[in-house]
Amino acid sequence: MFLFNTTFTVDDREFLWWQDWMRETYKAGILEVAPDSELSVYSIDATSDGVSKSFSAQWHCSTLQDLGRVRLKSMSLCQKLLAEKGERCLSFTTLMRRLNI
């Protein structure tokens, strides 16, 4: 199992817009290229500062091929998000692999 994480920092004023974008653009776009992948989204509550909040969007992929497709599509979509919303919706990514401990 591989995990591709994208952490988003979203201005509180953009939250409803970002939530729609996640559903209609981000999730839908990635499922087009990696339909067997699964998305989980978490609020990172400790990061709330009254102006913005962070969220973790984690794609669970069973193959390296799906992981690669998710990574490329996510980066493309996040670049478009940055171009449209600037610092009001920032993102960075992390590749992770589950350890059996």
C-alpha positions in Angstrom: 0.0 0.0 0.0 1.3 3.4 -1.0 0.0 6.7 0.3 0.2 10.0 -1.6 -0.5 12.9 0.8 -1.3 16.5 -0.2 -1.6 19.0 2.6 -3.7 22.0 1.8 -3.7 25.3 3.8 -6.9 27.0 3.0 -8.0 30.6 3.9 -11.2 30.3 6.0 -13.0 32.6 3.5 -12.2 30.1 0.7 -13.2 26.9 2.6 -16.6 26.3 0.9 -15.1 27.0 -2.6 -12.2 24.7 -1.8 -14.5 21.9 -0.6 -16.4 22.1 -3.9 -13.1 22.2 -5.8 -11.9 19.1 -4.0 -15.0 17.1 -4.9 -15.6 18.3 -8.4 -12.1 18.9 -9.7 -9.4 17.3 -7.5 -11.1 14.0 -6.6 -12.9 13.6 -10.0 -9.7 14.4 -11.9 -7.5 11.9 -10.1 -10.2 9.2 -10.3 -10.1 9.6 -14.1 -6.4 8.5 -14.2 -6.3 6.2 -11.2 -9.9 4.8 -10.6 -8.8 2.1 -8.2 -7.3 4.7 -5.8 -9.2 5.8 -2.7 -9.3 9.3 -1.1 -9.5 10.2 2.6 -9.5 13.8 3.7 -8.7 14.9 7.2 -8.9 18.3 9.0 -5.6 19.0 10.8 -7.2 20.7 13.7 -4.0 21.9 15.5 -3.2 24.2 12.6 -6.3 26.5 12.8 -5.2 30.1 13.5 -8.6 31.8 12.9 -7.5 32.8 9.4 -6.7 29.5 7.7 -6.8 25.8 8.4 -4.9 22.8 7.0 -6.3 19.6 5.5 -4.6 16.3 4.6 -5.9 14.6 1.4 -4.5 11.1 1.3 -4.7 8.9 -1.8 -4.4 5.2 -1.0 -2.8 3.3 -4.0 -2.1 -0.4 -4.3 0.4 -0.1 -7.2 3.4 2.1 -8.0 1.7 2.8 -11.4 -1.4 4.3 -9.7 0.9 6.2 -7.3 2.7 7.8 -10.2 -0.6 8.7 -11.9 -2.0 10.2 -8.7 1.2 12.2 -8.1 1.3 13.7 -11.6 -2.3 14.6 -11.8 -2.3 16.0 -8.2 0.7 18.2 -9.0 -1.0 19.5 -12.2 -4.3 20.2 -10.4 -2.5 21.9 -7.5 -0.6 24.2 -9.8 -3.9 25.3 -11.4 -5.3 25.9 -7.9 -2.3 28.1 -7.0 -2.6 30.0 -10.2 -6.3 30.6 -9.5 -6.3 31.2 -5.7 -2.7 32.1 -4.9 -1.8 32.0 -1.2 -5.4 31.6 -0.2 -5.1 27.9 -1.1 -1.6 26.4 -0.8 -0.5 22.8 -1.1 2.5 20.6 -0.7 2.9 16.8 -1.2 4.5 13.9 0.5 5.0 10.3 -0.7 4.6 7.6 2.0 4.8 3.9 2.2 3.2 1.8 4.9 5.6 0.0 7.2 4.5 -3.3 8.8 5.6 -2.7 12.4 
